Amino acid sequence: MTVIDANRMHEIEARYPEYFHRSFRQRFGGLMIVIATLLYGLYAVWFFDLPKLFAEAHWERVGIYLSQWVSYDVQPELRIGDDGSIEVRYPRFSPLGDNPHPDWLVNNPDGSITISISGTGRSVTVSKNETIVTAHGLSVPVELAGGAPEVVGPVPDWMTVYDDNVLADLGFAGNVAISVDRVKIRKRFIGWANFIFDTQSSFFDKPVGEVLSLIVSGPRIKPDQTNLSLAFDDIWNNSEWQHGDVWTKLFQTIVMAFLGTLLGALAAFPLAFMAARNITPNRFLNQVLKRFFDFLRSVDMLIWALFLTRAFGPGPLAGSGAIFLTETGTLGKLYSEGLENIDNKPREGIKSTGAETVLVHRYGIMPQIVPVIVSQTLYQWESNVRGATIIGAVGAGGIGLKLWEAMRTNANWENVAYMVILILIVVFLFDAASNALRHRLMGTKAH
């Protein structure tokens, strides 16, 4: 065991004062940061009133919307006539077409109709005076003879009785709304209805093998058009999914992002040389340009899009202009900061040979700054593909506007899912392409 005397201790303290005589900030700085973070979190909870917000949120809508992303419903309506006849009607734009005869709807010999809601024992049987709902191992009769439907026996927890109708909630499978003279049924199916051919297509509701046979060697459905061309037209002009319009708008979004980023880079490149202090020794010009860059990027791309749609009207031009203005500010700042951090020795060496300014920049500056320019420009291009989708929602064109229109109806969530998946695929592909280009141009390996 080593014993340190007082003189040795004083010597060590004098040599390492930062360890023995720490300031208040050094001793308690970490603790103060933790306390400040906790206090800020409590303030944010109070300011945004998070407990009330979570309590009043409509969490049940999350499941409804997600289910509608991956499914569709068919809504037959059974109308009961005074003579006891039952008429089956479908909405005008039913996924089943104009003359549906589904196998899950059965006309019984006694004149009643049975509709199977799902393959798990859920069904509805409708007759003149009674509707029987079978679900969760129970068969619940609902009498229709009086002025309002009346549940016979105990009311299960999945059934709600109102003044003039009874609602049976069957979960994801659908629901049944029962009134005295009609029964409305919502039957849900997994998948996207009529994604390839809509109900107006000549190929609608045909098996895959028959469709392929018609396209390859079948007789022409329309004398003036081949079946292959007809099939492509029917897919491209699908009235329910609007593939042609969606893909056109997606291409507009990609073009907006590319054009806006390209023009922003071309404008920012020469301005960055004038804004860099070590390249252009004019402090007034440096500050003016840097504040100009700050102004352009401090106004959000969404705000620029709102301004430009007012000036030029809705469309891709406004979207490209919004990206151009934002990117001029962002890339100008990034380029100028990159220029200010270069090593001046290569530049001074070339300059000492009497070379012209253009050659000094070309051989003394560009080899150092090109990796920064390429990396930042490609990253911004990839980011602007996502940004172009958002600004499209305010009228700047592209798939963002199409997405907002589908969401606004609050009924076409499967179309929303389709467009979101397309956007995710495009962003993924552009991210991969951008990373590959960056690594290739900068001479590094991609991970």
C-alpha positions in Angstrom: 0.0 0.0 0.0 1.4 3.4 -1.1 1.2 6.3 1.3 1.1 9.8 -0.2 2.3 12.6 2.1 0.9 16.1 2.3 3.5 17.7 0.1 3.0 15.0 -2.6 -0.7 15.6 -2.4 -0.3 19.4 -2.9 2.0 18.8 -5.8 -0.6 16.5 -7.5 -3.4 19.1 -6.9 -1.2 21.8 -8.4 -0.5 19.7 -11.4 -4.1 18.6 -12.1 -6.3 21.5 -10.8 -9.1 20.5 -13.3 -9.7 17.4 -11.3 -9.4 18.7 -7.7 -10.9 22.2 -8.1 -13.8 21.7 -10.4 -16.2 24.5 -11.0 -19.9 24.4 -10.1 -20.8 23.8 -13.8 -18.3 20.9 -14.1 -19.6 19.3 -10.9 -23.4 19.7 -11.4 -23.7 20.4 -15.1 -24.9 16.9 -16.0 -27.4 16.9 -13.2 -28.7 20.3 -14.2 -29.3 19.2 -17.8 -31.3 16.2 -16.6 -33.4 18.3 -14.3 -34.0 21.0 -17.0 -35.0 18.2 -19.4 -37.5 16.8 -16.9 -38.9 20.2 -16.2 -39.3 21.0 -19.9 -41.1 17.6 -20.4 -43.5 18.5 -17.6 -44.1 21.9 -19.1 -44.8 20.4 -22.5 -47.3 18.0 -20.9 -49.1 21.0 -19.3 -48.8 23.3 -22.3 -50.3 20.8 -24.8 -52.7 19.4 -22.2 -51.6 15.8 -23.2 -53.8 13.9 -20.6 -57.0 15.6 -22.0 -55.7 15.1 -25.6 -55.2 11.4 -25.1 -58.4 11.0 -23.2 -60.5 12.6 -26.0 -58.7 11.1 -28.9 -60.7 8.8 -31.2 -58.5 5.8 -30.9 -61.2 3.6 -32.4 -60.7 5.3 -35.7 -57.2 4.0 -36.0 -58.5 0.4 -36.4 -61.2 1.4 -38.7 -58.8 3.3 -41.1 -56.2 0.5 -41.0 -58.8 -2.1 -41.8 -60.0 0.0 -44.7 -56.4 0.2 -46.0 -56.4 -3.6 -46.6 -60.0 -4.4 -47.3 -63.2 -3.3 -49.0 -66.9 -3.7 -48.2 -70.0 -4.6 -50.1 -73.3 -3.0 -48.9 -76.4 -4.9 -49.9 -79.7 -3.4 -48.8 -82.7 -5.7 -48.3 -86.0 -3.8 -48.7 -89.1 -5.4 -47.3 -92.3 -4.7 -49.2 -95.8 -4.5 -47.9 -96.6 -7.9 -49.6 -93.7 -9.6 -47.8 -91.4 -9.6 -50.8 -87.7 -8.8 -50.3 -85.8 -6.8 -52.8 -82.0 -6.7 -52.8 -80.3 -3.5 -53.8 -76.7 -2.5 -54.1 -75.1 1.0 -54.2 -74.6 2.5 -57.6 -70.9 1.9 -57.7 -70.8 -1.5 -56.1 -67.6 -3.5 -56.4 -69.7 -6.4 -57.6 -70.8 -4.6 -60.8 -74.3 -3.7 -62.1 -75.8 -7.2 -62.0 -74.3 -9.1 -59.0 -75.2 -12.6 -58.0 -72.8 -13.4 -55.1 -72.6 -16.9 -53.8 -72.9 -15.6 -50.2 -76.5 -14.4 -50.7 -79.0 -17.3 -50.7 -82.7 -17.1 -51.5 -84.4 -19.6 -49.2 -87.5 -21.7 -50.2 -89.7 -19.9 -47.6 -89.0 -16.5 -49.3 -86.4 -15.3 -46.8 -82.8 -14.3 -47.7 -79.7 -15.4 -45.8 -76.5 -13.5 -46.2 -73.2 -15.0 -44.8 -71.2 -12.2 -43.3 -67.9 -14.2 -42.9 -66.7 -17.8 -42.8 -66.8 -17.9 -39.0 -70.5 -18.5 -38.5 -71.8 -14.9 -38.8 -75.0 -14.5 -40.9 -78.2 -12.6 -41.3 -81.5 -14.1 -42.3 -84.2 -11.6 -43.3 -87.9 -12.5 -43.6 -91.1 -10.4 -43.8 -91.5 -10.1 -40.0 -88.2 -11.0 -38.5 -84.4 -10.7 -38.9 -82.1 -13.2 -37.2 -78.5 -12.2 -36.6 -76.1 -15.0 -35.9 -72.7 -14.1 -34.4 -70.5 -15.0 -31.5 -72.3 -18.3 -31.0 -75.7 -16.6 -30.6 -78.8 -16.3 -32.8 -80.6 -13.1 -31.9 -84.1 -12.5 -33.4 -85.3 -9.0 -34.2 -89.0 -8.6 -34.8 -90.1 -6.1 -37.5 -93.8 -6.1 -37.0 -94.3 -3.0 -34.9 -93.4 0.6 -35.5 -89.8 -0.1 -34.5 -87.6 -3.2 -34.6 -87.5 -5.1 -31.3 -84.9 -7.5 -30.0 -86.4 -10.7 -28.7 -84.7 -11.7 -25.5 -81.5 -10.3 -23.9 -79.6 -7.8 -26.0 -75.9 -8.9 -26.4 -73.1 -6.4 -25.9 -72.4 -6.3 -29.7 -75.9 -5.1 -30.5 -77.2 -1.5 -29.9 -80.9 -0.6 -29.8 -81.9 2.9 -31.0 -85.4 4.4 -31.3 -86.0 3.3 -34.9 -83.2 0.8 -35.7 -80.9 -1.8 -34.2 -77.2 -2.0 -35.0 -75.3 -5.2 -34.8 -71.5 -4.7 -34.8 -69.8 -7.8 -36.1 -66.2 -6.4 -35.8 -64.0 -6.5 -38.9 -66.5 -8.7 -40.7 -68.9 -5.8 -41.0 -72.2 -4.7 -39.4 -76.0 -4.9 -39.8 -78.4 -2.0 -39.4 -82.0 -3.2 -39.0 -85.1 -1.0 -39.4 -88.7 -2.0 -39.9 -88.8 -1.9 -43.7 -85.1 -2.5 -44.6 -81.9 -4.2 -43.5 -78.6 -2.7 -44.5 -75.6 -4.9 -44.4 -71.9 -4.0 -44.6 -69.8 -7.1 -45.5 -66.1 -6.7 -45.5 -63.5 -8.6 -47.7 -59.7 -8.7 -47.4 -58.0 -7.2 -50.4 -58.4 -4.4 -53.0 -61.5 -4.8 -55.1 -61.2 -4.4 -58.9 -57.6 -3.3 -58.7 -56.8 -4.6 -62.2 -60.1 -4.3 -64.1 -63.1 -2.2 -63.0 -66.7 -3.2 -63.4 -66.9 -1.5 -66.8 -64.1 -3.5 -68.3 -64.7 -6.4 -70.8 -62.4 -8.5 -68.6 -64.2 -7.8 -65.3 -64.8 -10.8 -63.1 -63.2 -13.2 -65.5 -60.7 -15.8 -64.2 -57.0 -15.1 -64.7 -56.6 -18.0 -67.1 -59.5 -16.8 -69.3 -58.1 -13.3 -69.4 -54.6 -14.5 -70.4 -56.2 -16.7 -73.0 -58.1 -13.8 -74.5 -55.0 -11.6 -74.6 -52.8 -14.2 -76.2 -55.0 -16.0 -78.7 -58.7 -15.2 -78.1 -61.0 -13.5 -80.7 -61.0 -9.7 -80.6 -63.5 -8.2 -78.1 -63.4 -5.0 -80.1 -62.8 -5.3 -83.8 -60.7 -2.2 -84.1 -58.4 -3.0 -81.1 -56.3 -5.9 -80.0 -57.2 -7.6 -76.7 -53.7 -6.7 -75.3 -54.2 -3.0 -76.1 -57.8 -3.2 -74.7 -56.6 -4.8 -71.5 -53.9 -2.1 -71.1 -56.4 0.6 -71.7 -58.8 -0.9 -69.2 -56.1 -1.1 -66.5 -54.7 2.4 -67.2 -58.1 4.0 -67.2 -59.5 2.0 -64.3 -62.2 4.3 -63.0 -62.0 3.0 -59.4 -58.2 3.0 -58.9 -57.3 5.6 -61.6 -53.9 4.0 -62.3 -53.1 6.3 -65.2 -53.8 9.4 -63.2 -51.9 8.2 -60.1 -48.8 7.2 -62.1 -48.9 10.4 -64.1 -49.1 12.4 -60.8 -46.3 10.3 -59.3 -44.1 11.1 -62.3 -44.9 14.8 -61.9 -43.8 14.6 -58.3 -40.4 13.1 -59.3 -40.0 15.7 -62.1 -40.8 18.5 -59.6 -38.2 17.2 -57.1 -35.5 16.8 -59.8 -36.2 20.1 -61.6 -36.4 22.1 -58.4 -33.2 20.6 -57.0 -31.3 21.0 -60.2 -32.2 24.6 -60.7 -31.5 25.3 -57.0 -28.1 23.8 -57.3 -27.3 25.7 -60.5 -28.3 29.0 -58.9 -26.6 28.3 -55.5 -23.2 27.2 -57.0 -22.0 30.6 -58.3 -23.6 32.5 -55.4 -21.8 30.3 -52.9 -18.4 31.4 -54.4 -19.4 35.0 -53.8 -20.7 34.3 -50.3 -17.5 32.5 -49.1 -15.2 34.9 -47.3 -12.0 33.2 -48.3 -13.0 33.2 -52.0 -14.6 36.7 -52.3 -13.0 39.1 -49.8 -15.9 41.5 -49.8 -17.6 41.4 -46.4 -20.6 43.3 -47.4 -21.3 41.0 -50.4 -20.7 37.9 -48.2 -23.2 39.0 -45.6 -25.8 40.1 -48.1 -25.7 36.7 -49.9 -25.7 34.7 -46.6 -28.7 36.6 -45.3 -30.3 36.0 -48.7 -29.7 32.3 -48.3 -31.2 32.5 -44.8 -34.3 34.2 -46.1 -34.9 31.6 -48.8 -34.6 28.7 -46.5 -36.3 30.2 -43.5 -39.6 30.4 -45.5 -40.7 26.8 -45.5 -41.2 25.0 -48.8 -44.9 24.6 -48.1 -45.2 28.4 -47.7 -43.4 29.1 -51.0 -45.8 26.6 -52.6 -48.8 28.5 -51.2 -47.4 31.8 -52.6 -46.6 30.4 -56.0 -50.0 28.6 -56.4 -51.5 32.0 -55.9 -49.3 33.5 -58.5 -49.2 30.8 -61.2 -52.2 28.7 -60.2 -52.2 25.0 -59.1 -49.8 22.7 -60.9 -46.2 21.3 -61.1 -44.7 24.7 -62.0 -45.6 26.1 -58.5 -44.1 23.0 -56.9 -40.9 23.1 -58.9 -40.6 26.9 -58.0 -41.1 26.2 -54.3 -38.4 23.6 -54.3 -36.1 25.8 -56.4 -36.3 28.7 -53.9 -35.9 26.5 -50.9 -32.9 24.6 -52.4 -31.2 27.8 -53.5 -31.1 28.9 -49.9 -30.2 25.5 -48.4 -27.6 24.5 -51.0 -26.1 28.0 -51.1 -25.4 27.9 -47.4 -24.0 24.4 -47.6 -21.8 25.1 -50.6 -20.4 28.4 -49.1 -19.6 26.7 -45.8 -17.9 23.9 -47.6 -15.8 26.5 -49.6 -14.9 28.3 -46.4 -13.5 25.1 -44.9 -11.2 24.1 -47.8 -7.4 23.9 -47.5 -6.0 27.1 -49.1 -2.6 25.7 -49.8 -3.5 24.0 -53.2 -5.3 27.2 -54.2 -2.3 29.4 -53.3 0.1 27.1 -55.0 -1.8 27.2 -58.3 -2.3 30.9 -57.9 1.5 31.5 -57.5 2.1 30.1 -61.0 0.2 33.0 -62.5 -2.9 30.9 -63.4 -6.1 32.7 -64.2 -8.9 32.8 -61.5 -11.0 30.2 -63.4 -8.1 27.8 -63.4 -7.3 28.5 -59.7 -10.9 27.6 -58.9 -10.9 24.6 -61.2 -7.8 22.9 -59.9 -7.3 24.5 -56.4 -10.9 24.4 -55.1 -13.1 22.1 -57.1 -11.3 18.8 -56.2 -11.9 19.6 -52.6 -15.5 20.8 -52.8 -16.9 18.4 -55.4 -17.5 15.6 -52.8 -19.4 18.0 -50.6 -21.5 19.4 -53.5 -22.3 15.9 -54.8 -23.2 14.5 -51.4 -25.4 17.4 -50.3 -27.1 17.8 -53.7 -28.0 14.1 -53.9 -29.3 14.1 -50.4 -31.5 17.2 -51.0 -32.8 15.6 -54.2 -33.8 12.5 -52.3 -35.4 14.6 -49.5 -37.3 16.7 -52.0 -39.1 13.6 -53.5 -40.8 13.4 -50.1 -41.2 17.2 -49.9 -42.8 17.4 -53.3 -45.5 15.0 -52.1 -46.4 17.3 -49.2 -46.5 20.5 -51.1 -48.7 18.8 -53.7 -51.4 18.7 -51.1 -51.7 22.5 -51.2 -52.2 22.6 -54.9 -48.7 22.3 -56.2 -49.6 19.2 -58.3 -48.2 15.8 -58.2 -49.3 12.8 -56.2 -49.7 14.8 -53.0 -52.8 16.5 -54.4 -54.2 13.1 -55.4 -53.5 11.7 -52.0 -55.2 14.6 -50.3 -58.2 14.3 -52.5 -58.5 10.6 -51.5 -58.1 11.3 -47.8 -60.6 14.2 -47.9 -63.5 11.9 -48.9 -62.9 9.8 -45.8 -64.0 6.7 -47.7 -61.2 5.8 -50.1 -58.6 4.6 -47.6 -57.6 1.7 -49.8 -56.7 4.2 -52.5 -54.7 6.1 -49.9 -52.8 2.9 -49.0 -52.1 2.3 -52.7 -50.6 5.8 -53.2 -48.7 5.7 -49.9 -47.1 2.4 -50.9 -46.1 3.8 -54.3 -44.5 6.8 -52.5 -42.6 4.6 -50.1 -41.3 2.5 -53.0 -40.2 5.6 -54.9 -38.5 7.1 -51.8 -36.7 3.8 -51.1 -35.5 3.5 -54.7 -34.3 7.1 -54.8 -32.6 6.7 -51.4 -30.7 3.6 -52.7 -29.8 5.3 -56.0 -28.6 8.5 -54.1 -26.4 6.4 -51.8 -24.9 4.5 -54.6 -24.1 7.6 -56.6 -22.6 9.3 -53.6 -20.3 6.4 -52.8 -19.4 5.9 -56.4 -18.5 9.6 -57.0 -16.7 9.9 -53.7 -14.8 6.7 -54.1 -16.1 5.0 -50.9 -17.8 1.7 -50.4 -21.5 1.5 -49.7 -22.6 -0.3 -46.5 
